[in-house]
């Protein structure tokens, strides 16, 4: 279930349900199943090597929080034992785009150094491994995805366009 979200508000996603088998994500999130490894940038200068493709899931290799130079300070940056990083991406068609992750980490999408207000957020579909989803209305252009306050050094992640 997705619910409306005020500027940058994100709820902490609940722990995943006990699942005997992994369920397939919905069709618009099919890229979650075929993830490839991608290292996060530790600052804006490294974004060209940490580029997301819309619809392609990744297993993000994050950095210790102390090594990350965020473009804009996250509302919840995490502590000294958390992990984060930055990714760049380009949008060609206007629409609603969803960032899906496998944890309760903090998500920011930035355009020209300013946070984009999310339009909805919620839990992922049961038993898919998707724990949190945040939707953003995006126009064509270049963006930065910031991940903060992740408890682990890796994070499954997908950026996809909603129908």
MDAnalysis code that builds the backbone (N, CA, C; Angstrom):
import MDAnalysis as mda
import numpy as np

u = mda.Universe.empty(489, n_residues=163, atom_resindex=np.repeat(np.arange(163), 3), trajectory=True)
u.add_TopologyAttr("name", ["N", "CA", "C"] * 163)
u.add_TopologyAttr("resid", np.arange(1, 164))
u.add_TopologyAttr("resname", ["UNK", "UNK", "UNK", "UNK", "UNK", "UNK", "UNK", "UNK", "UNK", "UNK", "UNK", "UNK", "UNK", "UNK", "UNK", "UNK", "UNK", "UNK", "UNK", "UNK", "UNK", "UNK", "UNK", "UNK", "UNK", "UNK", "UNK", "UNK", "UNK", "UNK", "UNK", "UNK", "UNK", "UNK", "UNK", "UNK", "UNK", "UNK", "UNK", "UNK", "UNK", "UNK", "UNK", "UNK", "UNK", "UNK", "UNK", "UNK", "UNK", "UNK", "UNK", "UNK", "UNK", "UNK", "UNK", "UNK", "UNK", "UNK", "UNK", "UNK", "UNK", "UNK", "UNK", "UNK", "UNK", "UNK", "UNK", "UNK", "UNK", "UNK", "UNK", "UNK", "UNK", "UNK", "UNK", "UNK", "UNK", "UNK", "UNK", "UNK", "UNK", "UNK", "UNK", "UNK", "UNK", "UNK", "UNK", "UNK", "UNK", "UNK", "UNK", "UNK", "UNK", "UNK", "UNK", "UNK", "UNK", "UNK", "UNK", "UNK", "UNK", "UNK", "UNK", "UNK", "UNK", "UNK", "UNK", "UNK", "UNK", "UNK", "UNK", "UNK", "UNK", "UNK", "UNK", "UNK", "UNK", "UNK", "UNK", "UNK", "UNK", "UNK", "UNK", "UNK", "UNK", "UNK", "UNK", "UNK", "UNK", "UNK", "UNK", "UNK", "UNK", "UNK", "UNK", "UNK", "UNK", "UNK", "UNK", "UNK", "UNK", "UNK", "UNK", "UNK", "UNK", "UNK", "UNK", "UNK", "UNK", "UNK", "UNK", "UNK", "UNK", "UNK", "UNK", "UNK", "UNK", "UNK", "UNK", "UNK", "UNK", "UNK", "UNK"])
u.atoms.positions = np.array([
    [0.840, -1.181, 0.000],
    [0.000, 0.000, 0.000],
    [0.880, 1.238, 0.000],
    [0.607, 2.150, -0.909],
    [1.351, 3.405, -0.980],
    [0.475, 4.500, -0.375],
    [1.119, 5.402, 0.364],
    [0.399, 6.519, 0.950],
    [1.085, 7.814, 0.567],
    [0.332, 8.910, 0.556],
    [0.892, 10.205, 0.217],
    [1.966, 10.615, 1.197],
    [2.877, 11.491, 0.726],
    [4.006, 11.866, 1.570],
    [4.248, 13.363, 1.494],
    [4.371, 14.040, 2.637],
    [4.790, 15.426, 2.611],
    [6.282, 15.500, 2.264],
    [6.798, 16.693, 2.108],
    [8.183, 16.891, 1.700],
    [9.145, 16.054, 2.524],
    [9.862, 15.184, 1.851],
    [10.914, 14.346, 2.411],
    [10.487, 13.428, 3.546],
    [9.197, 13.300, 3.829],
    [8.765, 12.425, 4.917],
    [8.856, 10.980, 4.455],
    [9.443, 10.156, 5.289],
    [9.547, 8.743, 4.983],
    [9.304, 7.978, 6.264],
    [8.493, 6.948, 6.139],
    [8.252, 6.126, 7.307],
    [9.295, 5.033, 7.369],
    [9.535, 4.508, 8.520],
    [10.416, 3.371, 8.687],
    [9.626, 2.138, 8.310],
    [10.102, 1.439, 7.301],
    [9.402, 0.249, 6.826],
    [9.470, -0.858, 7.867],
    [8.409, -1.627, 7.961],
    [8.340, -2.732, 8.907],
    [9.257, -3.857, 8.466],
    [9.597, -4.718, 9.387],
    [10.429, -5.870, 9.075],
    [9.711, -6.764, 8.075],
    [10.470, -7.429, 7.193],
    [9.843, -8.278, 6.191],
    [9.099, -9.442, 6.825],
    [8.058, -9.906, 6.120],
    [7.265, -11.037, 6.589],
    [8.086, -12.315, 6.488],
    [7.734, -13.321, 7.282],
    [8.364, -14.635, 7.161],
    [7.867, -15.267, 5.872],
    [8.813, -15.647, 5.018],
    [8.447, -16.176, 3.706],
    [9.129, -17.520, 3.485],
    [8.371, -18.468, 3.023],
    [8.941, -19.774, 2.687],
    [9.644, -19.720, 1.342],
    [9.209, -18.825, 0.445],
    [9.807, -18.684, -0.883],
    [9.789, -17.215, -1.276],
    [10.665, -16.858, -2.187],
    [10.710, -15.490, -2.684],
    [9.652, -15.311, -3.757],
    [8.873, -14.251, -3.609],
    [7.819, -13.952, -4.591],
    [8.370, -13.014, -5.663],
    [7.821, -13.098, -6.848],
    [8.211, -12.199, -7.937],
    [7.623, -10.816, -7.683],
    [8.380, -9.762, -7.978],
    [7.835, -8.415, -7.828],
    [6.830, -8.131, -8.938],
    [6.027, -7.059, -8.817],
    [5.102, -6.688, -9.887],
    [5.868, -6.399, -11.183],
    [5.189, -6.462, -12.306],
    [5.817, -6.316, -13.631],
    [6.652, -5.044, -13.761],
    [6.175, -3.921, -13.223],
    [6.922, -2.665, -13.355],
    [8.216, -2.670, -12.536],
    [8.394, -3.684, -11.701],
    [9.593, -3.798, -10.875],
    [10.381, -5.068, -11.203],
    [10.204, -5.593, -12.405],
    [10.851, -6.838, -12.817],
    [12.374, -6.764, -12.723],
    [12.956, -5.582, -12.885],
    [14.402, -5.416, -12.803],
    [14.994, -5.747, -11.456],
    [14.156, -5.872, -10.437],
    [14.615, -6.233, -9.095],
    [15.267, -7.619, -9.102],
    [14.746, -8.518, -9.920],
    [15.207, -9.909, -9.916],
    [16.572, -10.089, -10.573],
    [16.958, -9.253, -11.508],
    [18.215, -9.419, -12.227],
    [19.239, -8.375, -11.866],
    [19.488, -8.165, -10.592],
    [20.374, -7.095, -10.145],
    [21.841, -7.361, -10.520],
    [22.568, -6.267, -10.751],
    [24.000, -6.328, -11.013],
    [24.719, -5.469, -9.971],
    [25.981, -5.764, -9.677],
    [26.709, -4.971, -8.678],
    [27.060, -3.574, -9.200],
    [27.002, -2.582, -8.320],
    [27.404, -1.220, -8.648],
    [27.864, -0.526, -7.370],
    [29.065, 0.038, -7.407],
    [29.600, 0.754, -6.249],
    [29.065, 2.174, -6.219],
    [28.664, 2.619, -5.035],
    [28.187, 3.989, -4.836],
    [29.362, 4.958, -4.869],
    [29.092, 6.176, -5.291],
    [30.081, 7.248, -5.225],
    [30.142, 7.771, -3.795],
    [31.304, 8.300, -3.423],
    [31.440, 8.885, -2.086],
    [31.222, 10.399, -2.113],
    [30.967, 10.951, -3.303],
    [30.708, 12.374, -3.459],
    [30.304, 12.662, -4.895],
    [29.982, 13.904, -5.181],
    [29.472, 14.288, -6.497],
    [30.462, 14.009, -7.626],
    [31.753, 14.104, -7.373],
    [32.752, 13.885, -8.419],
    [32.764, 12.442, -8.927],
    [32.283, 11.502, -8.154],
    [32.300, 10.099, -8.551],
    [31.022, 9.611, -9.207],
    [30.063, 10.491, -9.450],
    [28.765, 10.072, -9.980],
    [28.831, 9.449, -11.369],
    [29.804, 9.825, -12.183],
    [29.885, 9.272, -13.540],
    [30.174, 7.770, -13.526],
    [30.762, 7.271, -12.444],
    [31.054, 5.838, -12.316],
    [29.978, 5.109, -11.518],
    [29.005, 5.830, -10.999],
    [27.931, 5.244, -10.185],
    [26.593, 5.663, -10.787],
    [26.351, 5.219, -12.018],
    [25.168, 5.648, -12.760],
    [24.120, 4.550, -12.796],
    [22.916, 4.887, -12.365],
    [21.784, 3.957, -12.397],
    [21.113, 3.996, -13.758],
    [20.629, 2.847, -14.201],
    [19.797, 2.748, -15.395],
    [18.369, 2.484, -14.924],
    [17.421, 3.252, -15.414],
    [16.020, 3.061, -15.029],
    [15.593, 1.651, -15.424],
    [15.020, 0.935, -14.473],
    [14.514, -0.408, -14.720],
    [15.504, -1.521, -14.431],
    [16.771, -1.196, -14.166],
    [17.795, -2.201, -13.887],
    [18.126, -2.188, -12.398],
    [17.849, -3.289, -11.708],
    [18.177, -3.392, -10.295],
    [19.668, -3.527, -10.084],
    [20.122, -3.071, -8.924],
    [21.540, -3.193, -8.578],
    [21.688, -3.740, -7.172],
    [22.840, -4.303, -6.903],
    [23.279, -4.592, -5.549],
    [24.320, -3.530, -5.255],
    [23.894, -2.494, -4.543],
    [24.742, -1.333, -4.290],
    [25.791, -1.659, -3.236],
    [27.044, -1.345, -3.551],
    [28.135, -1.415, -2.587],
    [28.258, -0.015, -1.988],
    [27.871, 0.113, -0.730],
    [27.853, 1.411, -0.060],
    [29.161, 1.652, 0.687],
    [29.318, 2.866, 1.171],
    [30.524, 3.273, 1.883],
    [30.181, 3.611, 3.335],
    [31.149, 3.512, 4.239],
    [30.889, 3.961, 5.612],
    [30.464, 5.439, 5.594],
    [29.509, 5.788, 6.414],
    [28.954, 7.138, 6.438],
    [30.029, 8.217, 6.528],
    [31.056, 7.999, 7.323],
    [32.111, 8.990, 7.487],
    [32.886, 9.293, 6.214],
    [32.808, 8.414, 5.212],
    [33.522, 8.618, 3.944],
    [32.666, 9.310, 2.882],
    [31.361, 9.486, 3.148],
    [30.448, 10.021, 2.137],
    [30.304, 11.530, 2.294],
    [30.466, 12.229, 1.174],
    [30.251, 13.681, 1.126],
    [28.945, 13.905, 0.364],
    [27.849, 13.999, 1.102],
    [26.532, 14.159, 0.491],
    [26.403, 15.521, -0.172],
    [25.679, 15.575, -1.269],
    [25.414, 16.834, -1.960],
    [24.565, 17.724, -1.058],
    [23.571, 17.137, -0.413],
    [22.681, 17.816, 0.532],
    [22.593, 16.923, 1.758],
    [22.786, 17.480, 2.937],
    [22.762, 16.665, 4.152],
    [21.417, 15.945, 4.271],
    [21.453, 14.596, 4.380],
    [20.198, 13.849, 4.550],
    [19.535, 14.188, 5.888],
    [18.214, 14.130, 5.902],
    [17.487, 14.370, 7.151],
    [17.893, 13.353, 8.203],
    [18.149, 12.115, 7.767],
    [18.610, 11.048, 8.664],
    [19.909, 10.487, 8.089],
    [21.053, 11.111, 8.423],
    [22.313, 10.707, 7.811],
    [22.878, 9.389, 8.328],
    [22.419, 8.933, 9.468],
    [22.962, 7.706, 10.033],
    [24.147, 8.014, 10.932],
    [24.574, 7.002, 11.654],
    [25.678, 7.170, 12.589],
    [26.982, 6.630, 12.040],
    [27.958, 6.522, 12.911],
    [29.304, 6.128, 12.501],
    [29.390, 4.689, 12.007],
    [28.422, 3.852, 12.320],
    [28.463, 2.460, 11.856],
    [27.507, 2.207, 10.695],
    [26.890, 3.252, 10.170],
    [25.974, 3.075, 9.038],
    [26.722, 3.287, 7.716],
    [25.994, 3.046, 6.618],
    [26.572, 3.130, 5.278],
    [25.672, 3.953, 4.361],
    [26.275, 4.525, 3.341],
    [25.514, 5.309, 2.377],
    [26.301, 5.514, 1.107],
    [25.757, 6.348, 0.233],
    [26.437, 6.639, -1.011],
    [25.534, 7.391, -1.965],
    [26.109, 7.745, -3.108],
    [25.397, 8.528, -4.112],
    [25.419, 7.811, -5.454],
    [24.344, 8.022, -6.218],
    [24.222, 7.489, -7.569],
    [23.654, 8.590, -8.450],
    [24.102, 8.651, -9.685],
    [23.542, 9.575, -10.652],
    [22.592, 8.833, -11.567],
    [21.615, 9.555, -12.112],
    [20.736, 8.965, -13.113],
    [20.102, 10.061, -13.951],
    [19.689, 9.658, -15.161],
    [19.053, 10.596, -16.089],
    [17.633, 10.138, -16.370],
    [16.734, 11.085, -16.469],
    [15.334, 10.816, -16.798],
    [15.065, 11.421, -18.175],
    [14.507, 10.597, -19.075],
    [14.189, 11.058, -20.415],
    [12.734, 11.421, -20.602],
    [11.843, 10.730, -19.876],
    [10.405, 10.980, -19.984],
    [9.850, 11.406, -18.636],
    [8.977, 12.418, -18.608],
    [8.378, 12.802, -17.335],
    [7.468, 11.694, -16.823],
    [7.348, 11.601, -15.514],
    [6.473, 10.600, -14.922],
    [6.788, 10.386, -13.465],
    [6.163, 9.370, -12.902],
    [6.421, 8.991, -11.511],
    [7.412, 7.845, -11.522],
    [8.476, 8.028, -10.773],
    [9.540, 7.038, -10.675],
    [9.621, 6.541, -9.239],
    [9.869, 5.253, -9.102],
    [9.916, 4.608, -7.787],
    [11.335, 4.142, -7.487],
    [11.785, 4.458, -6.274],
    [13.024, 3.910, -5.745],
    [12.615, 2.823, -4.762],
    [13.038, 1.593, -5.040],
    [12.746, 0.451, -4.165],
    [14.060, -0.045, -3.586],
    [14.079, -0.299, -2.275],
    [15.293, -0.779, -1.618],
    [14.957, -1.941, -0.685],
    [15.982, -2.669, -0.321],
    [15.796, -3.837, 0.529],
    [16.028, -3.572, 1.998],
    [15.963, -2.312, 2.429],
    [16.127, -1.962, 3.837],
    [15.292, -0.728, 4.148],
    [15.436, -0.226, 5.363],
    [14.743, 0.996, 5.763],
    [15.621, 2.225, 5.665],
    [16.668, 2.200, 4.829],
    [17.594, 3.333, 4.685],
    [16.854, 4.592, 4.243],
    [17.512, 5.732, 4.430],
    [16.958, 7.016, 4.028],
    [17.257, 7.251, 2.553],
    [16.263, 7.756, 1.816],
    [16.374, 8.009, 0.375],
    [16.114, 9.492, 0.113],
    [17.014, 10.116, -0.643],
    [16.801, 11.467, -1.153],
    [17.053, 11.449, -2.653],
    [16.199, 12.115, -3.418],
    [16.434, 12.362, -4.835],
    [16.631, 13.864, -4.967],
    [17.734, 14.253, -5.630],
    [18.087, 15.655, -5.758],
    [18.131, 16.078, -7.220],
    [17.686, 17.295, -7.463],
    [17.779, 17.927, -8.785],
    [18.403, 19.295, -8.564],
    [19.522, 19.565, -9.219],
    [20.217, 20.849, -9.068],
    [20.506, 21.173, -7.603],
    [20.891, 20.145, -6.825],
    [21.272, 20.338, -5.431],
    [20.128, 20.494, -4.454],
    [18.884, 20.375, -4.919],
    [17.720, 20.533, -4.047],
    [16.928, 19.224, -4.019],
    [16.357, 18.913, -2.863],
    [15.580, 17.689, -2.707],
    [14.275, 17.760, -3.492],
    [13.947, 16.661, -4.155],
    [12.661, 16.511, -4.834],
    [11.686, 15.945, -3.806],
    [10.507, 16.510, -3.719],
    [9.504, 16.038, -2.763],
    [8.903, 14.722, -3.242],
    [8.883, 13.749, -2.363],
    [8.286, 12.454, -2.716],
    [6.770, 12.597, -2.809],
    [6.160, 11.739, -3.636],
    [4.708, 11.778, -3.792],
    [4.016, 10.646, -3.047],
    [4.745, 9.587, -2.720],
    [4.188, 8.458, -1.974],
    [5.331, 7.604, -1.452],
    [5.034, 6.843, -0.415],
    [5.997, 5.886, 0.109],
    [5.243, 4.738, 0.769],
    [5.898, 3.595, 0.862],
    [5.244, 2.447, 1.476],
    [6.171, 1.251, 1.544],
    [5.595, 0.134, 1.924],
    [6.320, -1.121, 2.028],
    [6.331, -1.812, 0.669],
    [7.341, -2.643, 0.457],
    [7.392, -3.434, -0.761],
    [6.426, -4.601, -0.686],
    [6.153, -5.229, -1.842],
    [5.284, -6.401, -1.875],
    [5.869, -7.526, -1.006],
    [5.024, -8.223, -0.299],
    [5.462, -9.287, 0.614],
    [6.324, -10.317, -0.097],
    [7.373, -10.725, 0.580],
    [8.257, -11.828, 0.192],
    [9.088, -11.561, -1.063],
    [9.190, -10.311, -1.523],
    [9.998, -9.988, -2.695],
    [11.411, -9.559, -2.317],
    [11.618, -9.224, -1.045],
    [12.892, -8.664, -0.619],
    [12.901, -7.147, -0.684],
    [11.836, -6.563, -1.235],
    [11.712, -5.099, -1.301],
    [11.082, -4.651, 0.016],
    [11.822, -3.879, 0.781],
    [11.324, -3.456, 2.082],
    [10.660, -2.079, 2.047],
    [11.197, -1.180, 1.214],
    [10.728, 0.204, 1.212],
    [10.663, 0.716, -0.215],
    [9.617, 1.508, -0.504],
    [9.446, 2.112, -1.823],
    [9.070, 3.579, -1.638],
    [9.716, 4.455, -2.411],
    [9.416, 5.882, -2.358],
    [9.255, 6.366, -3.797],
    [8.149, 7.051, -4.075],
    [7.840, 7.550, -5.419],
    [8.142, 9.039, -5.524],
    [8.630, 9.430, -6.721],
    [8.981, 10.818, -6.983],
    [8.457, 11.232, -8.355],
    [7.820, 12.403, -8.461],
    [7.437, 12.928, -9.777],
    [8.668, 13.593, -10.388],
    [9.133, 13.081, -11.542],
    [10.375, 13.579, -12.129],
    [10.158, 14.047, -13.564],
    [10.804, 15.133, -13.900],
    [10.825, 15.681, -15.254],
    [12.143, 15.258, -15.900],
    [12.259, 15.374, -17.222],
    [13.529, 15.039, -17.856],
    [14.684, 15.847, -17.260],
    [15.826, 15.188, -17.125],
    [17.008, 15.842, -16.577],
    [17.891, 14.878, -15.825],
    [18.930, 15.418, -15.192],
    [19.887, 14.630, -14.413],
    [19.566, 14.778, -12.930],
    [19.709, 13.671, -12.206],
    [19.383, 13.617, -10.786],
    [20.473, 12.894, -10.009],
    [20.432, 13.072, -8.691],
    [21.301, 12.353, -7.771],
    [20.406, 11.616, -6.777],
    [20.692, 10.345, -6.576],
    [20.029, 9.542, -5.545],
    [21.007, 9.398, -4.401],
    [20.602, 9.833, -3.219],
    [21.414, 9.683, -2.022],
    [20.803, 8.602, -1.141],
    [21.640, 7.682, -0.685],
    [21.245, 6.655, 0.277],
    [21.997, 6.953, 1.562],
    [21.291, 6.964, 2.688],
    [21.915, 7.231, 3.984],
    [21.335, 6.296, 5.042],
    [22.079, 6.119, 6.106],
    [21.626, 5.385, 7.294],
    [21.289, 3.923, 7.019],
    [22.039, 3.293, 6.116],
    [21.832, 1.864, 5.879],
    [22.703, 1.085, 6.861],
    [22.162, 0.052, 7.441],
    [22.876, -0.722, 8.441],
    [23.933, -1.662, 7.891],
    [23.899, -1.941, 6.609],
    [24.819, -2.892, 5.980],
    [25.612, -2.203, 4.862],
    [26.746, -2.778, 4.452],
    [27.526, -2.174, 3.369],
    [26.975, -2.459, 1.972],
    [25.958, -3.296, 1.860],
    [25.335, -3.558, 0.563],
    [23.832, -3.321, 0.673],
    [23.228, -3.022, -0.479],
    [21.805, -2.703, -0.496],
    [21.220, -3.028, -1.865],
    [20.213, -3.923, -1.928],
    [19.514, -4.107, -3.198],
    [18.670, -2.865, -3.481],
    [18.690, -2.396, -4.751],
    [18.067, -1.134, -5.099],
    [17.562, -1.187, -6.537],
    [16.425, -0.542, -6.771],
    [15.862, -0.446, -8.116],
    [15.233, 0.925, -8.290],
    [15.514, 1.557, -9.428],
    [14.844, 2.778, -9.845],
    [14.023, 2.403, -11.065],
    [12.705, 2.619, -11.003],
    [11.856, 2.229, -12.123],
    [10.771, 3.281, -12.373],
    [10.304, 3.342, -13.607],
    [9.214, 4.240, -13.970],
    [7.898, 3.512, -13.781],
    [6.937, 4.159, -13.143],
    [5.634, 3.539, -12.950],
    [4.770, 3.754, -14.185],
    [3.891, 2.790, -14.468],
    [3.007, 2.934, -15.652],
    [2.048, 4.096, -15.505],
])
